[in-house]
C-alpha cells in the first residue's frame, strides 16, 4: 500500500540531496542525475560535488552547507528557488556517527551528533516546507537508521538521534499527508561508508552505497513511508524490538559481548 504519492518519472524533478559528498548521499545524487533529475547537492566540503556536477552541468547545482547552521539552510534554499523556482524533493543524508558506550560519554561529540542528525533535518524542513505547503506538493525524505529502533550497543547517542528522526518523520507524515506532501523515513542496516569504517566489529549484511541508493529510490518511487533494507537484516531487528525487555536485553547483551 502506497502511503505517499508515487514517483513515476524523475525527469526534471528538482531534488536537493544534502550530505552528498560521499556514501549513500553521493550514490543517490549520481543515480538521480542518471535518471534525468535536476539535482542540487550540498555538504560542507564540495570537491566531490563539483566533480559529479561537471558530468551533468545542465542538471546540477552545488551548494556548500553546514547542516547545523540554520542561516545556511535558508540561504542555500533561496539559491535553489532562484534557479529552479522551487523544489520537489529534499533528501537528507547528512549524518554524524560516533560509536559510544556509557563509560565513554563525551558531551561534545554528543552535541555534534544531535545538531547534525536531528537539528539538521529540522532546519531543512523549516527552509523548504513553506513553499511546498503553498504549492501543495513536494517530498521530504530523511535517512535515519535501524539504530533508531531500540537501544543498541555502541549507539548511546547516535541511536537516540535516529529514534528522534523516526518520530519526527511520523509526526510530519500525519500533518502533511493531506496537504499533498510526501514524507519518507529511510532506515538502512549497515552500509559501507566512511562513517561505518570506524566500526571495529563485523557488520552483517553489509551493502554498498550504490545498493542502498537503489533501495531508497525504489521505495520513494513506490510511495513508501518507511524504507528499510536489507530486509534479511532489518526484519530481525524489527522482530527483536517487539520482544519483552527481559528477552530483548538478553539478546542484545550477547551482541554487546561480541562488539
C-alpha positions in Angstrom: 0.0 0.0 0.0 1.4 3.4 -1.0 1.3 5.9 1.8 2.9 8.7 -0.3 2.4 9.8 -3.9 4.3 7.5 -6.2 7.1 9.0 -8.4 6.8 7.5 -11.9 9.4 9.7 -13.6 12.4 11.6 -12.3 12.9 13.7 -15.5 13.1 17.4 -14.5 12.2 16.7 -10.9 14.0 19.2 -8.7 15.8 17.3 -5.9 18.1 18.6 -3.2 20.4 15.9 -1.8 22.1 17.1 1.4 25.1 15.1 2.7 26.1 14.1 -0.9 29.9 14.3 -0.7 30.3 10.5 0.0 28.5 7.3 0.9 24.7 6.9 0.3 24.1 10.6 -0.5 26.7 10.7 -3.3 25.4 7.4 -4.8 21.8 8.8 -4.6 22.8 12.1 -6.3 24.5 10.1 -9.1 21.5 7.9 -9.6 19.1 10.8 -9.7 21.2 12.6 -12.3 21.3 9.4 -14.4 17.5 9.3 -14.2 17.3 12.9 -15.5 16.5 14.8 -12.3 17.7 18.3 -11.6 19.9 17.8 -8.6 21.3 20.2 -6.1 24.0 18.7 -3.9 25.2 20.0 -0.6 27.9 19.2 2.0 30.4 21.1 4.0 33.2 20.0 1.6 32.2 20.4 -2.1 35.1 18.9 -4.0 33.4 15.6 -4.8 30.1 17.5 -5.5 31.8 19.8 -8.1 33.4 16.7 -9.8 30.0 15.0 -10.0 28.2 18.1 -11.2 30.8 18.6 -14.0 29.4 15.4 -15.6 25.9 16.8 -15.7 26.3 20.6 -15.9 22.8 21.3 -17.2 21.2 19.4 -14.3 23.3 20.3 -11.3 23.7 22.9 -8.6 26.4 22.7 -5.9 25.9 24.5 -2.6 28.2 24.4 0.4 26.2 23.8 3.6 26.8 23.2 7.3 23.5 21.4 8.2 23.9 22.6 11.8 23.6 26.2 10.7 20.0 27.3 10.2 21.0 30.5 8.3 23.0 28.5 5.8 19.9 26.3 5.1 17.8 29.4 4.4 20.4 30.9 2.1 21.1 27.7 0.2 17.4 27.1 -0.4 16.9 30.6 -1.6 19.6 30.0 -4.2 17.8 26.8 -5.3 14.5 28.6 -5.5 16.1 31.4 -7.5 17.5 28.9 -10.1 14.6 26.5 -10.3 11.6 28.4 -8.9 11.1 25.7 -6.2 11.9 22.2 -5.1 10.2 18.9 -5.5 12.2 16.7 -3.1 14.5 17.2 -0.1 16.6 14.1 0.6 18.5 14.5 3.9 21.5 12.1 4.0 23.9 14.1 6.3 24.9 12.3 9.5 27.4 12.2 12.3 28.2 8.9 13.8 30.5 8.3 16.8 30.4 4.8 18.4 30.0 5.3 22.1 29.4 3.3 25.3 28.1 4.8 28.5 31.5 4.9 30.1 32.8 6.7 27.0 30.2 9.5 27.1 31.6 12.7 25.5 29.1 15.5 25.7 30.9 17.5 23.0 30.6 14.6 20.5 27.0 14.0 21.7 26.1 17.6 20.9 27.6 17.4 17.5 25.5 14.3 16.7 22.3 15.9 17.9 23.0 19.1 16.0 23.8 17.3 12.7 21.4 14.3 12.8 18.4 15.9 14.4 18.6 19.7 14.2 19.9 19.4 10.7 16.7 17.9 9.3 14.6 20.2 11.4 16.3 23.2 10.0 16.0 21.7 6.5 12.3 21.2 6.8 11.9 24.7 8.1 13.7 26.0 5.0 11.7 24.1 2.3 8.3 23.4 3.8 6.6 26.8 3.4 6.9 26.8 -0.4 5.9 23.1 -0.5 2.8 23.9 1.5 2.0 26.8 -0.8 2.2 24.6 -3.9 0.5 21.6 -2.1 3.2 19.2 -3.4 6.6 18.0 -2.6 8.5 15.3 -0.8 10.7 15.2 2.4 12.9 12.2 2.7 15.3 11.6 5.6 17.9 8.9 6.3 17.5 7.7 9.9 18.8 4.2 10.8 17.7 0.8 12.2 19.8 2.1 15.2 16.7 4.2 16.0 14.5 1.1 16.5 15.9 0.5 20.0 18.9 1.0 22.3 21.8 -0.9 20.8 25.4 -1.4 21.9 27.9 1.4 21.0 24.9 3.6 19.9 24.5 5.6 23.1 23.8 9.0 21.3 23.6 8.1 17.6 20.7 5.7 18.2 18.6 8.3 20.1 19.1 10.9 17.4 17.9 8.4 14.8 14.9 7.4 17.0 14.0 11.1 17.2 14.2 11.3 13.4 11.8 8.4 13.0 9.4 10.1 15.4 9.8 13.4 13.6 9.1 11.8 10.3 5.9 10.1 11.7 4.6 13.4 13.0 5.4 15.2 9.7 3.5 12.5 7.8 0.4 12.9 10.0 0.5 16.6 9.5 1.4 16.8 5.8 -0.2 13.8 4.1 -3.5 15.5 3.5 -1.6 18.6 2.1 -0.1 16.7 -0.8 3.4 16.4 0.6 5.1 13.0 0.9 7.3 12.0 3.8 9.6 9.0 3.9 12.0 7.8 6.6 14.8 5.6 5.5 16.2 3.0 7.9 19.3 1.3 6.5 21.2 -1.5 8.1 25.0 -1.5 7.6 26.3 0.3 4.5 29.9 0.6 3.6 30.5 4.3 4.1 33.2 6.5 5.7 31.1 6.6 8.8 30.8 2.8 9.3 34.5 2.3 8.6 35.0 3.4 12.2 33.2 0.2 13.4 35.5 -2.4 14.9 33.0 -5.3 14.7 31.6 -7.4 11.9 28.7 -5.8 10.1 26.2 -8.3 8.9 24.5 -7.9 5.5 26.8 -5.0 4.6 25.7 -3.2 1.5 27.5 -0.9 -0.9 26.3 2.8 -1.2 25.0 2.0 -4.7 22.9 -0.9 -3.4 21.5 1.4 -0.7 20.7 4.2 -3.2 18.8 1.8 -5.4 16.7 0.5 -2.5 15.9 4.1 -1.5 14.9 5.1 -5.0 12.7 2.1 -5.3 11.0 2.9 -2.0 10.4 6.5 -2.9 9.1 5.6 -6.4 6.6 3.1 -4.8 5.4 5.8 -2.3 6.6 4.0 0.8 6.7 5.8 4.1 9.4 3.6 5.8 12.1 2.3 3.5 14.2 -0.3 5.4 16.9 -2.6 4.0 18.4 -5.1 3.6 15.3 -6.9 4.7 17.2 -10.1 5.6 18.7 -8.0 8.4 16.1 -5.3 9.2 13.3 -7.8 9.7 15.2 -9.5 12.5 15.7 -6.1 14.3 12.0 -5.3 13.8 11.2 -8.6 15.5 13.6 -8.1 18.4 12.2 -4.6 19.2 8.8 -6.3 19.7 10.1 -8.7 22.3 9.6 -8.2 26.1 12.5 -6.3 27.7 14.0 -9.3 29.6 14.3 -11.3 26.3 15.4 -8.3 24.2 18.1 -7.2 26.7 19.4 -10.8 26.9 19.8 -11.0 23.2 21.4 -7.5 22.9 23.7 -8.2 25.8 25.1 -11.2 23.9 25.6 -8.9 20.9 27.4 -6.4 23.0 29.9 -9.0 24.1 30.9 -9.6 20.5 31.3 -5.9 19.6 
